[in-house]
């Protein structure tokens, strides 16, 4: 391999720099030694965009693989051996032929963007992984994932827009980070029993249909389930008594919601959703602006709490007809019922 590989000597060890000029191979084996010195590193961008490279075997002395080392290459399978201690950012990004990865490395963290846009990577064994970097598998071909107790953290956008991802088993105790499953429209179910926190847009525009948010959940951020068009049932039992802004905005199939475990509802939390009836009882202490704006199927509202009715709360609720408001409400802003032409309000 010395006749086709470019390399340099550093601190009595060898760093592979890539192919020599006008050289390339479909399959290579990184040697353990060159010039009687151990091969310990593959440099940054060493084999970047070598689309003819299909297979590579790493040597037993290799410890470090640099950023973008195989970016946009033609690799079909790789084995990250136990001797490899570091795999750089975007190392295998855009390797669209990559089908099989065996991760045996003690490098506990899969780096940012490591397997992003690996469209043919359908599965991955996370049993030797502690941390998953930002967008590590975004836009990949993963169909199912299982994250067990060994996983300590998951980066933002980790599985963003995995178009084929339909099954997730989440057994780890870490938060579901922002945009983690955003745009995964094949993901219709998710068990939240082991989840403590759901961050911004974590499940936005997914295919979720029915969710149970139990007492184990301490916090759900804004836009968490934004535009989940097939979400028809939500069981809100979580310790967080506040629904954050835009949480269920655009959930067109969500026709009802039980607010009995809620104290505060954030701005636009249910705007443009499919709610038909809303009943807010005395447990509700605060309702922010535009919460039900654009709910074009909403027909009946029972406002039995004493929270103010703020601006645009029911704006463009074209079917809204029956509204009963507690006489304890002190303030109704002038734009609260804008563009509600069929409305009949009574105070109780």
N, C-alpha and C positions, 0 to 999 in steps of 0.2 A: 504493500500500500504506500510505501514511502515515495514511489515514483509518481503517484497521482495526487498525493496530499501535500498541501502547503502547511508549514508549521514553523514554530519558533521555539527557541530554548529559553526558559525562564526559571531561575533558581533551581537549576539542575533537574528540571522537569520539562515536559513537552506540552505546548498548547497547539491544538489543531486549528488552523486558520481557514480551512476549506479545501476545495480542489485547486490544483495548479492550473494555470492558464491553459485553456483549450482542453482540459481534462474533465471527465465526469464518468460516473458509473451508475448502473441501476441498483447495484447492491454492493455495500462495502462493510468491512469489519475494521473497526478502530483497533490498531495493534496495542498490546500492553506496553511495548517499548519501541522507541526509535532512537538510534544512536546510543543504545544501552541506557537510555534515560526513560523513566516512567511517563506515560501519557496520562496527564491528570486533568486537562481542561479542553473544552471545545469553545472557541472564542465567540463573541457576539457576532451574529449574522453570518456565521461560518458557511452554512449551506443554504442561506436564504434564497428562495426562488429557484432552486434547482429542482425543477418539476420532473426531471427524468429519474431522480433518486427515489427508489421504491422501498428499499430495505436497508437498515443499518443495524449492526451489532456493536454494542458498546463494550469496551474492554473492562477488565476487573480493576484496573488502576484509576479509571476515570472518576473524578470527584465533582466536577463543576461543568455545567452546560450554560453558556451565556444567553443573554436576551436575544430573541429573534433568531436563534441559531438555526432553526429549521422552518422558519416562517415561509409559508406559501411553497413548501417543497412538495414532492410527490409521494412522500412516505405513506405506506399502507399499514404498517404495524411497528410498534416500538415496545421494548422492555426496558423500563427504568430500574436498573439493578440496585441491590442494597448498598453498593459502594458509592453510588451517586448521591452527594450530599446537597446539591443545589441545582435547581432547574429554573432558568431565568424567565422573565416576563415575556409573554407572547412567543414562547419557545416553539410551539407547534401551531400557532395561530394560522388560520386559513389553509391548513393542510386538508384539503377537501377529499382526498382519497384515504385518509387515515380511518381505519376500521377497528383496530384492536390496540389497546394500551394496557400493559401490565405495570402497575405502579408498586414497586417493591422497595422504593427508596426510603431512607430514614428522614429525608427532607419532608418535614411534617406539613409544610404548606405548599399547596398548588398555587403557583404564582398568578398574578393578574393576567387575564387574557390568554392564559396558557394554551387552552384548547378552543378558543373562540373561533367560530365559523368552521369547525370541523364537522361538516354536514353529514358525513357517513359514520361518525362515531355514535353508535346506538346505545352502548352501555359502558359503565365504568364502575370498578370496584373501589369503594372509598374506605375499605377496612384498614388501610395503612395510612390514612390521612387524618391530620388534626385540624387543619385550617384550609379553607377554600378562598382564594383571592377574588378580587373584583372582576366580574365578567369572565371568570375562568372558563365557563362552558357556554357563554352566551352565543346564541345563534347556532348551536351545535345540533347534532341529530339525535341526542339522547331521547329515549322513549320512556325509560323508567329509572328512578334513582332511589337509593336507600341510604339515609344518613343516620348512623347509629350514635351511641353515647360517646364514641371516640371523637366525634366532631366538636371542636371547641368554638369555632366561629365560621361564619359564612359571609363573604364580601358582598357588597352591593352589586346588583345586576348579575349575580353568579350564574343564573339559569335564564337570563332574559331572552325572550323570543325563541325558545326552543319549540319549534312548531309541532314536533311529534311527541312532546312530553305529555303523557297521559296518566302516569302513576308516580306518586311521590310518597315514600314512607319516611316520615320525619320523627325520629326517635331521640334526636339530640336536644339538649336543653337551651341552646342559644336562640337569640332572636332571629326572626325571619327578616332579613335586611331589606332596605328600600329597593324596589324594582326587582326583587329576587326572581319572581315568576311572572313578571309583567309581560303581557302579550302571548302567554301560553294558552291558546284557545282550546287546545285538546284536553287541558287539565280541568276535569269536571268535578272531582272529589278531592278532599283533603281532610285528614284527621288532625285537629288542632290540640289534642290532649297533652302533647309535650311542648307546646309553644307558650312562652311567657310574654313575648312582645312581638307585635307586627308593625313594621315600620312603613314609611311613606311609599305608597304605590306598590307594595309587596305583591299583591294579587290583582292589580289593575288590569282590566281587559282580558281576564282569564275566562275559561268556560265553566267556572264553578256554578253549581245549581242549588245546593243545599248545604248550609254550614252551621255548625254548633260551636259557639264561642264560649267556652266554659270558664269556671272560676280560676283556673290556672293562668289565664291571660290577664296581665296587669295593665297593659297599655296597647291601644290600637291607634296608629297615627292617621293623619289626614290622607285622603285619597286611597286608603288601603284596598278597597274593593271597587274603585272607580270604574264605571262603564262595564261592569260584569253583566252583560245583557241577558244571560240565562239564569241569573241568580233569582230564585223564586221563594226561598225560605231562609230566614236567619233566626237562630235561637241565641239571643244575647243574654248570657249569664255571667260575663266576665266581671272582674273586680273593678275595672275602669267604669265609672258611672258617667263618663263624658263621651259622647260620640263626636269625634273630631271633624273639622270641616271637610266637605266633599267626600266623606267616607263611602257613601252608597250612591253618589251622584251617577245618573245615567243607568241605573239598574232597572231596566224597563220591565223585567218580569217580576219584580218585587211588588206584590199587590198589598201586602200588609206587614206590619211590624209591631211587636209588643214592646212598649216603652216603659214597662213597669220596673225595670232595673236601671233606669237611666235618670240622671239629675240634670244634665246639660246636653244640649244639641247644638253642634257647631254650625257655622255658616255653610249654606248649600249642602248640608249633609245628605239630603234626600232629593235635591233638585233634579228634575227631569227623570225621576224614577217612575215606576208604575203603580205607586200607592193609590188605592181607591178610597180608603177610609183612614182617618187619623184620629186617635183618641189620646189626649195628653191629660193625665191625672195630676193630683196634687204633689206627686213626687218630683215633677218637673219644676226646676227652679229657674232655668235660663234657656231661652231659645234665641239663637242669633239670627242674623239677616238671611233672607232668601232660602231658608231651610227647605221649603217645599216648592220653590219656584219652578215653573214649567212642568209640574205634575199634571199632565193633560188628561189623566184618567181619574183624578181625585174628585169625588162627589160629595163627601161628607166629612166634616171636622167637628170634633167635640173638644173644645179648649177649656178643660175643667181646672187647669192650673192658673196661678195668678201671675205667670210670667208675661212680660210685655210682648206685644205682637209687633215685631220690627219691620222695617222697610223691605218690601219685595218678598215677604214671607210666602205669600200665595200668588205672586205675580204670574200671569199667563196660565192659571189653572182654569182652563176654559169650561170644564164640566162642573166645576164647583158650584153647588146649589145650596146645600144646608150647612150652616155654620152656627154652632151654639158656643157662646163665650161666657165664661164665668164673670159675674159682676164684680169680682175682686181684681180683675185686670185693670191696672191704672193707666196704661198707655198703649194706644194703637196708632202706629205711625201712618201717615197719610197714604203712603205707597204700599201698604201691607197687602191690599187686595187689588192692585192695579190689573187691568185687563181681565177681570172676572165679571163677565156680563150677566150671568144667571144667578148671582149670589143672593141668598136670603139669610140675614143675620138676626139672631135672637140672643138675648142676654138672660142668663139663668142664675 
